[in-house]
Amino acid sequence: MSGEPDPFGEVPPPEPLRLVVADDNPVVRAGLTALLSGREDLEVVAEAADGREAYEATLAHLPDVVLLDVRMPGVDGLTALPHLVPLTAVLMLTYSGESDIVHEALRRGANGYLVHGEFTPDELVTAVRDARRGRPHLTPTAAGRLLAQLRAGGAGDSASGAASGRSWLNAGPTSTENLSQLQPGMAQSVSDRSTYGLSAREAEIMELIASGMSNQQIAATCFISEKTVKNHINRIFAKLHSTSRSEATAKWLGTRRGPARDGGDRW
């Protein structure tokens, strides 16, 4: 009996939550790290000065929560957010309280939105713990801006929503047929794109090219080097039988299928 574990013995404390703090201001990073590391159940495992560093730190340390600023040089918080959300919980911690930024951050998967100056240290700690549990926190400015935007959008959508609600309820699973009814030509465009044989990464980069992004912006968005972007573009041009960005974009968007008329703007 003496060798058996005591079921009534002291329960060991849980492992501390592992955190990454991402902010371009080193003073803010140091302050947050000191505050959070002072709690027994929290541990800051890495700091980051922009979205790329936050992503790399997340891959390296597998944190439970990333505290992410919005405005940072290089890769900003909103750009990095979709890449971080599949990996861990993300809590926005920023001075930016504009309604469109709040809405976009939450739409992209943030587990909360805190504006500096609107929370106490204890409230921050609670928000970090709850972010890991999937319980979002919004400070007053963020909550107010989000509510105002929802109300503004609801007023314009209410009439059309009432008229179309039943058709959505009876529509069933989304298909290319349903899509073509909602947006004429879309199903044909999607079908045409599949014939090009682009990989998932190539298709992603082609979408970014079509949106007007430069190679540098694409590299930052996809967390790859500009040289890798150029290699992808070479393969994309070959598969689309194109010699320029404008021709590839026209084919990708379905606005032109004839031969190229220009040989410029390859990169």
Sequence and secondary structure as in RCSB ss.txt:
>XXXX:A:sequence
MSGEPDPFGEVPPPEPLRLVVADDNPVVRAGLTALLSGREDLEVVAEAADGREAYEATLAHLPDVVLLDVRMPGV
DGLTALPHLVPLTAVLMLTYSGESDIVHEALRRGANGYLVHGEFTPDELVTAVRDARRGRPHLTPTAAGRLLAQL
RAGGAGDSASGAASGRSWLNAGPTSTENLSQLQPGMAQSVSDRSTYGLSAREAEIMELIASGMSNQQIAATCFIS
EKTVKNHINRIFAKLHSTSRSEATAKWLGTRRGPARDGGDRW
>XXXX:A:secstr
 TTS  TTS       EEEEEE S HHHHHHHHHHHHTSTTEEEEEEESSHHHHHHHHHHH  SEEEE S  SSS
 HHHHHHHHTTTSEEEEEES   HHHHHHHHHTT SEEEETTSS HHHHHHHHHHHHTT  EE HHHHHHHHHHH
HHHHHHHHHHHHHHHHHHHT  S  HHHHHHHSTTHHHHHHHHHTT   HHHHHHHHHHHTT  HHHHHHHHT  
HHHHHHHHHHHHHHHT SSHHHHHHHHHTS  S  S      
